């Protein structure tokens, strides 16, 4: 969740702690609701018996609250899943952009071609480690930014070669796209569900659990309510996990970037020289002479 002290505090909690905390809040609220009902029964037993005639109305109220809870959960899940899908699509877009930049670098002369190829390979490998959390994130992010500077410096140094081959515009466009996608993915990694949505959801869960505890009676009803609370807590846990792009377990797949890295490793710059024209062979008349 984004912004403010509550967001930072929630981000420091483990996913398991969030799930257990949500379940504890609902169980405590349900216990409070049940306690309120017992107090009402002791103080006005006749009134409680009369209220038993309005069980249907109370059932409608509870059903309405559960329906609203479903809407809130669907709304929250929708926000989280939309951002997850956006991050997943950016992985494929970045892999395509880096692959295009690598191929266009092969149109340059040496040493620019090999230099850019090596930098793109290192950049791709570092991006995978950064997205998967493989190591110190700050060090990986610093290396990511340094590689971007090195890439642009290498592009600037290859200006004459690009002009000679007429690929200046195409080369600049491809590397500009790589840099733009770097920014887009960094912004996507920082996006969270607003903390106000989380606070509203937890508050509503507490109120709903109190109403359930007040109205549900008997061992069977309490067991069913407990199972329901556990299910809701698991849903909140999954949502919190998806809401942590850089530290959660449910991260976007890096398959496209891994496929790209494998392709770059299998296609060094020398492979693109296979069909280059060799020394011109003498014609038959020149050979006869």
VOPA-214241 format. One record per residue (C-alpha): y, z, x; chain; residue number from 0. Coordinates in Angstrom, 2 decimals. Layout:
residues N
@py Y pz Z px X mol A seq NUM
...
***
This chain:
residues 289
@py 0.00 pz 0.00 px 0.00 mol A seq 0
@py 3.38 pz -0.88 px 1.30 mol A seq 1
@py 6.49 pz 1.09 px 2.05 mol A seq 2
@py 7.40 pz 4.73 px 2.48 mol A seq 3
@py 5.78 pz 7.99 px 3.47 mol A seq 4
@py 3.09 pz 8.02 px 0.73 mol A seq 5
@py 1.97 pz 4.58 px 1.89 mol A seq 6
@py 1.63 pz 5.73 px 5.49 mol A seq 7
@py -0.18 pz 8.88 px 4.42 mol A seq 8
@py -2.66 pz 6.94 px 2.28 mol A seq 9
@py -3.21 pz 4.44 px 5.09 mol A seq 10
@py -4.27 pz 7.27 px 7.40 mol A seq 11
@py -6.97 pz 8.45 px 4.97 mol A seq 12
@py -10.48 pz 7.08 px 5.30 mol A seq 13
@py -11.90 pz 4.93 px 2.53 mol A seq 14
@py -14.55 pz 7.57 px 1.78 mol A seq 15
@py -11.89 pz 10.28 px 1.55 mol A seq 16
@py -9.94 pz 8.21 px -0.98 mol A seq 17
@py -13.02 pz 7.73 px -3.16 mol A seq 18
@py -13.95 pz 11.41 px -3.02 mol A seq 19
@py -10.33 pz 12.39 px -3.71 mol A seq 20
@py -10.10 pz 10.16 px -6.78 mol A seq 21
@py -13.39 pz 11.52 px -8.11 mol A seq 22
@py -12.24 pz 15.11 px -7.48 mol A seq 23
@py -8.97 pz 14.47 px -9.35 mol A seq 24
@py -10.84 pz 13.15 px -12.39 mol A seq 25
@py -13.40 pz 15.99 px -12.37 mol A seq 26
@py -10.67 pz 18.63 px -12.08 mol A seq 27
@py -8.67 pz 16.98 px -14.87 mol A seq 28
@py -11.79 pz 16.78 px -17.05 mol A seq 29
@py -12.46 pz 20.46 px -16.38 mol A seq 30
@py -8.89 pz 21.28 px -17.36 mol A seq 31
@py -9.29 pz 19.32 px -20.58 mol A seq 32
@py -12.51 pz 21.14 px -21.42 mol A seq 33
@py -10.88 pz 24.49 px -20.67 mol A seq 34
@py -8.02 pz 23.66 px -23.02 mol A seq 35
@py -10.51 pz 22.87 px -25.76 mol A seq 36
@py -12.29 pz 26.22 px -25.28 mol A seq 37
@py -8.99 pz 28.07 px -25.46 mol A seq 38
@py -8.15 pz 26.23 px -28.70 mol A seq 39
@py -11.55 pz 27.10 px -30.17 mol A seq 40
@py -11.07 pz 30.79 px -29.39 mol A seq 41
@py -7.56 pz 30.99 px -30.78 mol A seq 42
@py -8.03 pz 28.90 px -33.95 mol A seq 43
@py -11.69 pz 28.31 px -34.74 mol A seq 44
@py -10.90 pz 27.25 px -38.30 mol A seq 45
@py -8.38 pz 24.70 px -37.16 mol A seq 46
@py -10.86 pz 23.29 px -34.66 mol A seq 47
@py -13.45 pz 22.92 px -37.41 mol A seq 48
@py -10.92 pz 21.14 px -39.57 mol A seq 49
@py -10.05 pz 18.84 px -36.69 mol A seq 50
@py -13.70 pz 17.82 px -36.55 mol A seq 51
@py -12.96 pz 15.68 px -39.61 mol A seq 52
@py -10.68 pz 13.51 px -37.47 mol A seq 53
@py -13.35 pz 12.66 px -34.88 mol A seq 54
@py -13.00 pz 8.98 px -35.69 mol A seq 55
@py -9.26 pz 9.05 px -34.98 mol A seq 56
@py -9.85 pz 10.83 px -31.70 mol A seq 57
@py -12.48 pz 8.25 px -30.82 mol A seq 58
@py -9.97 pz 5.46 px -31.44 mol A seq 59
@py -7.48 pz 7.22 px -29.19 mol A seq 60
@py -10.02 pz 7.57 px -26.40 mol A seq 61
@py -11.11 pz 3.96 px -26.78 mol A seq 62
@py -7.48 pz 2.86 px -26.54 mol A seq 63
@py -6.97 pz 4.87 px -23.37 mol A seq 64
@py -10.13 pz 3.41 px -21.83 mol A seq 65
@py -8.97 pz -0.08 px -22.76 mol A seq 66
@py -5.62 pz 0.53 px -21.09 mol A seq 67
@py -7.47 pz 1.85 px -18.04 mol A seq 68
@py -9.43 pz -1.39 px -17.91 mol A seq 69
@py -6.19 pz -3.37 px -17.99 mol A seq 70
@py -4.68 pz -1.29 px -15.19 mol A seq 71
@py -7.78 pz -1.69 px -13.04 mol A seq 72
@py -7.90 pz -5.44 px -13.71 mol A seq 73
@py -4.20 pz -5.78 px -12.85 mol A seq 74
@py -4.61 pz -3.82 px -9.61 mol A seq 75
@py -7.78 pz -5.66 px -8.62 mol A seq 76
@py -6.06 pz -8.95 px -9.36 mol A seq 77
@py -3.22 pz -8.14 px -6.96 mol A seq 78
@py -5.64 pz -7.09 px -4.21 mol A seq 79
@py -7.99 pz -10.06 px -4.65 mol A seq 80
@py -5.13 pz -12.57 px -4.75 mol A seq 81
@py -3.88 pz -11.31 px -1.40 mol A seq 82
@py -7.41 pz -11.33 px -0.01 mol A seq 83
@py -7.87 pz -14.96 px -1.08 mol A seq 84
@py -4.51 pz -15.89 px 0.43 mol A seq 85
@py -5.58 pz -14.37 px 3.77 mol A seq 86
@py -8.91 pz -16.21 px 3.60 mol A seq 87
@py -7.21 pz -19.56 px 2.98 mol A seq 88
@py -4.83 pz -18.96 px 5.87 mol A seq 89
@py -7.81 pz -18.64 px 8.23 mol A seq 90
@py -8.95 pz -22.17 px 7.37 mol A seq 91
@py -5.40 pz -23.54 px 7.58 mol A seq 92
@py -4.87 pz -22.00 px 11.00 mol A seq 93
@py -8.20 pz -23.30 px 12.29 mol A seq 94
@py -7.27 pz -26.81 px 11.16 mol A seq 95
@py -3.82 pz -26.55 px 12.75 mol A seq 96
@py -5.20 pz -25.34 px 16.10 mol A seq 97
@py -7.86 pz -28.06 px 16.07 mol A seq 98
@py -5.23 pz -30.74 px 15.45 mol A seq 99
@py -3.02 pz -29.36 px 18.22 mol A seq 100
@py -6.00 pz -29.38 px 20.61 mol A seq 101
@py -6.81 pz -33.03 px 19.87 mol A seq 102
@py -3.21 pz -34.13 px 20.25 mol A seq 103
@py -3.00 pz -32.33 px 23.59 mol A seq 104
@py -5.67 pz -34.73 px 24.87 mol A seq 105
@py -3.13 pz -37.57 px 24.67 mol A seq 106
@py -1.11 pz -36.03 px 27.49 mol A seq 107
@py -1.49 pz -36.49 px 31.22 mol A seq 108
@py -2.81 pz -33.85 px 33.58 mol A seq 109
@py -2.13 pz -31.05 px 34.23 mol A seq 110
@py -0.52 pz -30.66 px 30.80 mol A seq 111
@py -3.66 pz -31.60 px 28.92 mol A seq 112
@py -5.92 pz -29.03 px 30.62 mol A seq 113
@py -3.23 pz -26.34 px 30.52 mol A seq 114
@py -2.66 pz -26.68 px 26.78 mol A seq 115
@py -6.39 pz -26.87 px 26.10 mol A seq 116
@py -7.03 pz -23.63 px 27.98 mol A seq 117
@py -4.16 pz -21.87 px 26.25 mol A seq 118
@py -5.36 pz -22.94 px 22.80 mol A seq 119
@py -8.88 pz -21.75 px 23.58 mol A seq 120
@py -7.58 pz -18.36 px 24.73 mol A seq 121
@py -5.28 pz -18.15 px 21.71 mol A seq 122
@py -8.12 pz -18.87 px 19.28 mol A seq 123
@py -10.39 pz -16.30 px 20.88 mol A seq 124
@py -7.64 pz -13.67 px 20.77 mol A seq 125
@py -6.87 pz -14.43 px 17.12 mol A seq 126
@py -10.51 pz -13.82 px 16.20 mol A seq 127
@py -10.54 pz -10.48 px 18.04 mol A seq 128
@py -7.25 pz -9.50 px 16.42 mol A seq 129
@py -8.47 pz -10.30 px 12.91 mol A seq 130
@py -11.83 pz -8.55 px 13.43 mol A seq 131
@py -10.30 pz -5.48 px 15.04 mol A seq 132
@py -12.11 pz -6.06 px 18.33 mol A seq 133
@py -10.21 pz -3.68 px 20.60 mol A seq 134
@py -6.72 pz -2.26 px 20.79 mol A seq 135
@py -4.74 pz -4.03 px 18.07 mol A seq 136
@py -1.41 pz -3.50 px 19.84 mol A seq 137
@py -2.71 pz -5.01 px 23.09 mol A seq 138
@py -4.25 pz -7.94 px 21.21 mol A seq 139
@py -1.02 pz -8.52 px 19.30 mol A seq 140
@py 1.01 pz -8.43 px 22.52 mol A seq 141
@py -1.36 pz -10.97 px 24.10 mol A seq 142
@py -1.11 pz -13.11 px 20.97 mol A seq 143
@py 2.68 pz -13.26 px 21.24 mol A seq 144
@py 2.54 pz -13.95 px 24.97 mol A seq 145
@py 0.11 pz -16.83 px 24.43 mol A seq 146
@py 2.49 pz -18.33 px 21.88 mol A seq 147
@py 5.29 pz -18.19 px 24.45 mol A seq 148
@py 3.01 pz -19.78 px 27.05 mol A seq 149
@py 2.05 pz -22.52 px 24.61 mol A seq 150
@py 5.64 pz -23.41 px 23.88 mol A seq 151
@py 6.51 pz -23.28 px 27.57 mol A seq 152
@py 3.64 pz -25.67 px 28.28 mol A seq 153
@py 4.84 pz -27.99 px 25.50 mol A seq 154
@py 8.32 pz -28.00 px 27.01 mol A seq 155
@py 6.89 pz -28.84 px 30.42 mol A seq 156
@py 4.90 pz -31.75 px 28.94 mol A seq 157
@py 7.96 pz -33.42 px 27.45 mol A seq 158
@py 8.01 pz -36.36 px 29.86 mol A seq 159
@py 4.31 pz -37.05 px 29.38 mol A seq 160
@py 4.69 pz -36.89 px 25.60 mol A seq 161
@py 7.63 pz -39.32 px 25.73 mol A seq 162
@py 5.67 pz -41.71 px 27.91 mol A seq 163
@py 2.81 pz -41.81 px 25.41 mol A seq 164
@py 5.02 pz -41.76 px 22.30 mol A seq 165
@py 3.52 pz -38.59 px 20.84 mol A seq 166
@py 6.50 pz -36.26 px 21.07 mol A seq 167
@py 7.02 pz -35.84 px 17.32 mol A seq 168
@py 3.34 pz -35.48 px 16.51 mol A seq 169
@py 2.86 pz -32.95 px 19.31 mol A seq 170
@py 5.83 pz -30.83 px 18.27 mol A seq 171
@py 4.81 pz -30.84 px 14.61 mol A seq 172
@py 1.28 pz -29.66 px 15.38 mol A seq 173
@py 2.40 pz -26.80 px 17.61 mol A seq 174
@py 5.16 pz -25.82 px 15.20 mol A seq 175
@py 2.50 pz -25.51 px 12.50 mol A seq 176
@py 0.43 pz -23.23 px 14.75 mol A seq 177
@py 3.45 pz -20.98 px 15.27 mol A seq 178
@py 4.33 pz -20.98 px 11.55 mol A seq 179
@py 0.79 pz -20.00 px 10.57 mol A seq 180
@py 0.89 pz -17.18 px 13.09 mol A seq 181
@py 3.85 pz -15.72 px 11.21 mol A seq 182
@py 2.23 pz -16.29 px 7.82 mol A seq 183
@py -0.95 pz -14.47 px 8.82 mol A seq 184
@py 0.97 pz -11.55 px 10.30 mol A seq 185
@py 2.93 pz -11.19 px 7.05 mol A seq 186
@py -0.30 pz -11.43 px 5.02 mol A seq 187
@py -1.88 pz -8.67 px 7.14 mol A seq 188
@py 1.04 pz -6.35 px 6.32 mol A seq 189
@py 1.04 pz -6.96 px 2.57 mol A seq 190
@py -0.21 pz -4.06 px 0.45 mol A seq 191
@py -0.33 pz -3.19 px -3.22 mol A seq 192
@py 2.93 pz -1.32 px -3.96 mol A seq 193
@py 2.50 pz 2.43 px -3.67 mol A seq 194
@py 4.00 pz 2.88 px -7.16 mol A seq 195
@py 1.03 pz 1.01 px -8.63 mol A seq 196
@py -1.39 pz 3.38 px -6.88 mol A seq 197
@py 0.50 pz 6.47 px -8.02 mol A seq 198
@py 0.60 pz 5.21 px -11.61 mol A seq 199
@py -3.13 pz 4.45 px -11.53 mol A seq 200
@py -4.08 pz 7.88 px -10.17 mol A seq 201
@py -1.82 pz 9.65 px -12.67 mol A seq 202
@py -3.30 pz 7.70 px -15.55 mol A seq 203
@py -6.84 pz 8.45 px -14.33 mol A seq 204
@py -6.02 pz 12.17 px -14.37 mol A seq 205
@py -4.64 pz 12.02 px -17.93 mol A seq 206
@py -7.57 pz 9.92 px -19.15 mol A seq 207
@py -10.10 pz 12.28 px -17.53 mol A seq 208
@py -8.40 pz 15.27 px -19.18 mol A seq 209
@py -8.68 pz 13.60 px -22.58 mol A seq 210
@py -12.35 pz 12.79 px -21.94 mol A seq 211
@py -13.03 pz 16.38 px -20.90 mol A seq 212
@py -11.27 pz 17.62 px -24.04 mol A seq 213
@py -13.19 pz 15.41 px -26.47 mol A seq 214
@py -16.62 pz 15.00 px -24.90 mol A seq 215
@py -18.99 pz 17.85 px -25.67 mol A seq 216
@py -22.61 pz 18.61 px -24.88 mol A seq 217
@py -24.68 pz 18.11 px -21.70 mol A seq 218
@py -25.41 pz 14.47 px -22.46 mol A seq 219
@py -21.74 pz 13.65 px -22.99 mol A seq 220
@py -20.71 pz 15.44 px -19.81 mol A seq 221
@py -23.35 pz 13.56 px -17.79 mol A seq 222
@py -22.15 pz 10.25 px -19.20 mol A seq 223
@py -18.55 pz 11.17 px -18.38 mol A seq 224
@py -19.54 pz 12.09 px -14.82 mol A seq 225
@py -21.28 pz 8.73 px -14.33 mol A seq 226
@py -18.20 pz 6.99 px -15.70 mol A seq 227
@py -15.93 pz 8.90 px -13.30 mol A seq 228
@py -18.16 pz 7.96 px -10.35 mol A seq 229
@py -18.01 pz 4.28 px -11.36 mol A seq 230
@py -14.22 pz 4.36 px -11.56 mol A seq 231
@py -13.99 pz 6.14 px -8.20 mol A seq 232
@py -16.19 pz 3.47 px -6.60 mol A seq 233
@py -13.92 pz 0.77 px -8.04 mol A seq 234
@py -10.85 pz 2.46 px -6.58 mol A seq 235
@py -12.66 pz 2.78 px -3.24 mol A seq 236
@py -13.44 pz -0.93 px -3.10 mol A seq 237
@py -9.87 pz -1.75 px -4.07 mol A seq 238
@py -8.51 pz 0.51 px -1.32 mol A seq 239
@py -10.81 pz -1.16 px 1.20 mol A seq 240
@py -9.63 pz -4.64 px 0.23 mol A seq 241
@py -6.06 pz -3.38 px 0.48 mol A seq 242
@py -6.45 pz -2.73 px 4.24 mol A seq 243
@py -6.57 pz -6.15 px 5.94 mol A seq 244
@py -6.47 pz -4.76 px 9.50 mol A seq 245
@py -8.54 pz -1.59 px 9.14 mol A seq 246
@py -10.82 pz -2.02 px 6.13 mol A seq 247
@py -14.42 pz -3.19 px 6.10 mol A seq 248
@py -13.93 pz -6.04 px 3.60 mol A seq 249
@py -11.96 pz -8.39 px 5.85 mol A seq 250
@py -11.51 pz -12.09 px 5.36 mol A seq 251
@py -14.22 pz -14.21 px 6.95 mol A seq 252
@py -13.37 pz -15.73 px 10.35 mol A seq 253
@py -16.04 pz -18.42 px 10.04 mol A seq 254
@py -13.54 pz -21.28 px 10.27 mol A seq 255
@py -12.03 pz -19.85 px 13.46 mol A seq 256
@py -15.48 pz -19.19 px 14.94 mol A seq 257
@py -16.50 pz -22.77 px 14.22 mol A seq 258
@py -13.30 pz -23.96 px 15.87 mol A seq 259
@py -13.92 pz -21.80 px 18.95 mol A seq 260
@py -17.42 pz -23.20 px 19.27 mol A seq 261
@py -16.06 pz -26.74 px 18.93 mol A seq 262
@py -13.41 pz -26.16 px 21.60 mol A seq 263
@py -16.04 pz -24.72 px 23.94 mol A seq 264
@py -18.28 pz -27.75 px 23.40 mol A seq 265
@py -15.45 pz -30.28 px 23.84 mol A seq 266
@py -13.62 pz -29.70 px 27.13 mol A seq 267
@py -10.85 pz -32.15 px 28.03 mol A seq 268
@py -13.19 pz -34.13 px 30.30 mol A seq 269
@py -15.23 pz -35.27 px 27.29 mol A seq 270
@py -12.30 pz -37.32 px 26.03 mol A seq 271
@py -12.29 pz -39.43 px 29.23 mol A seq 272
@py -15.64 pz -41.09 px 28.51 mol A seq 273
@py -14.22 pz -44.33 px 27.19 mol A seq 274
@py -11.24 pz -44.61 px 29.50 mol A seq 275
@py -10.98 pz -48.03 px 31.15 mol A seq 276
@py -12.30 pz -47.97 px 34.74 mol A seq 277
@py -11.29 pz -50.28 px 37.58 mol A seq 278
@py -10.88 pz -53.84 px 36.39 mol A seq 279
@py -13.89 pz -55.96 px 37.38 mol A seq 280
@py -13.16 pz -59.39 px 38.91 mol A seq 281
@py -13.76 pz -62.42 px 36.71 mol A seq 282
@py -16.47 pz -64.99 px 37.54 mol A seq 283
@py -14.03 pz -67.44 px 39.15 mol A seq 284
@py -12.47 pz -64.69 px 41.28 mol A seq 285
@py -15.93 pz -63.50 px 42.32 mol A seq 286
@py -16.88 pz -67.06 px 43.38 mol A seq 287
@py -13.94 pz -67.26 px 45.63 mol A seq 288
***
